[in-house]
């Protein structure tokens, strides 16, 4: 198994367990996480920590099913199918208890065993309409 495949599996496992510290151990201090639907990248480990903690708080039962992992050299990509329930406050939005299902994919670049760049693709309209948040 390639090193990048091992690293993405490590990150997916930590994220699935909602182990914030294990997730953060996967990132370099100056990492960038660009979830394209948000329109603005999270720059640096502390911003990524805040965003990840908000997601875990807002969607405590979230899950991701790995459909495919592809890796080569310092890059790995994964295709996923996931969902959960909006059960906790999420960036000031109160939880209505609505569930969602969503598909997406992500690309991660690694250096020295840590994520230095991440880009994710998912449909914001589909997700937010299912959980009752208006898309602006």
Secondary structure, 3 states (H helix, E strand, C coil): CCHHHHHHHHHHHHHHHCCHHHHHHCEEEEEEEEEHHHCCCEECHHHHHHHHHHHHHHCCCCEEEEEEEEEECCEEEEEEEEEEECCCCECCECCCCCEEEEEEEEEEEEECCEEEEEEEEECHHHHHHHHCCCCC
